[in-house]
Amino acid sequence: MAMSGLQIYKLLPKTNCKDCGFPTCLAFAMKLAAKQVELDACPHVSDEAKEALSAASAPPIRLVKLGTGEHEFQIGNETVMFRHEKTFFNQPGVALRVKDTEDAAAIAEKVEAVSNYSVERVGIDMAFNAIAIENASGDAGTFASVVEAVRAKTDLPFVLISESADAHKAALAVEGGHKPLLYAATVDNWEAMAAVAKEGGASLAIRSQGGLEELADLTQKITKAGVEDLVLDPGDRTLSGSLAQFTQIRRLALKKSFRPLGYPLIAFAGEVADTEEGEIVAASQYIAKYAGIVVMDRFDPSVAYPLLTLRLNIYTDPQKPISVDPGIYEFNSPTADAPLLTTTNFSLTYFSVAGELDGSGMPAWLLICDAEGMSVLTAWAAGKFDAETIAKAVKAFNADDKLSHKKITLPGHVAVLSGELEEELPGWEIQVGPREAVDLPAYLKSWN
Ligand code: SF4
C-alpha cells in the first residue's frame, strides 16, 4: 500500500541536512509520497528504512525499458486511469509479428518494411517500435536462426515468442544484446523462463489462462526468482473481455496499489479477429486502453499511419499543446527583400503554414510568436496572440536585421490587429494575408 508523507517521514533520518535538495526531511517525505522524487535522492536512508520505503517510492505501474540505443522505448509508469486527469506518459510500443515457419524472403520483406517505415506528423517522427518473432515451428534451432537473420536486418528490439525456455536461450545467444522481451512465462514453465530471462538480462512477459489471481501469483513468484521487469498478458482474446481485464488490472494497480499487477500489459491485436478490419479495431482499443505493447500480424502503411496518429494524440499531454519554438524560420532561402509573415507556435498551425510556404517555392520569412501553443483564433481570443506579442517577437528575434523593408503580414483571421500593431511597431507597414494556409502561395505571388 502507498504510504502517506508522515508515515514516510517517520522512517527518514530527520536531520534536515538538505542533501536531497529539500529544506527538510518532511518536505522530501511529502514529495516522495506524491511520487515526484526518487528515494535515492536521500543518501542517508538506512537499509531498513529503504526496504520499508521502496514499496512507497516505486511507481504503481513499473517502468520497463525494451531495446537499446536510439530504438529503446519504455512502457508503464502510468499514474492515471483517464488521460484528462493528467496525461498518459509512455506510449505503447507497436510490434509486427513474424513466424519462424514463414519463408525467409517474406520475413525479410516484412522486417525491412517495418524498419524503414517512419512518418512525420507535426514535427514528430512516428514509427513501429519492435519486431515480434514467434517460434511457431517449435524447433529451437529454427527459431534461433530466424532471430539471427532478422537481427542482421534491423536493430529494433524483439518480442521473442515461445513457451520453450530452451528456444529462448538459443535465441538470446544470437539476439545481439538489444534487451528483448521474452514471451511468455506460464504456470507450467515459469521457473525455467525466469532463469533464462535473469541470465540473459531480458524482460519477461507472463501469460495467464486462469484469470488475474493466477497472474498475480505468478508475478510474485517470478519477482522472488529475481526478474523484476515484467509485462502481463491476462489472456482474454475478445474485445470486451480484454478491455475488462486491462481496465481491472490498471484500476487495481493505480487505485488499490496492488503491486502484483502493477506492470505494463501486452496485447495481440491479430488474435482478436481474423480480418484486417478486426485487427485495426482491436489495436485501436489497446492503444487507448491500456496496452504497453501492441503486437500486430499485418503491416500496411495506410493502417500504420492512423494508428500511430491515434497513439500520438492519446499520449499527448492535454494540458500542453504540441508547439514549435518561437523564432524566425526561413523558407526557400529568403533574401532581405522577401516577405515576413507571422503566426502562432501551435504545431498544426506551423506545419500547415510551413508546408504551403515550402511548397510555393517562393522565398519567405516566418515569424513564430509564443502563443502558448494555441492556434491563431484561440490564441487571439485568449489574449495570447495580440499586437504586443507580435511586436515583442519582431524585436526579440531582430526581424529588422534580416529585412530591407518594414512590412509584416498578419494571418487573415486576425486582421483586426492591424491598427494596434501599427501603434506597437511605428514605421512598419502591416499587411493582411489570407485566412487559410492553402491560399498562401497565391498571396506570395502577388505580394509586394
Ligand atoms: Fe532529510 Fe535525507 Fe533530505 Fe537530509 S537528504 S534532509 S536526511 S531527507
Boltz pocket constraint, residues with backbone or C-beta under 6 A from the ligand:
constraints:
  - pocket:
      binder: B
      contacts: [[A, 12], [A, 13], [A, 14], [A, 15], [A, 16], [A, 17], [A, 18], [A, 19], [A, 20], [A, 21], [A, 22], [A, 23], [A, 24], [A, 25], [A, 26], [A, 28], [A, 29], [A, 41], [A, 42], [A, 43], [A, 44], [A, 45]]
      max_distance: 6.0
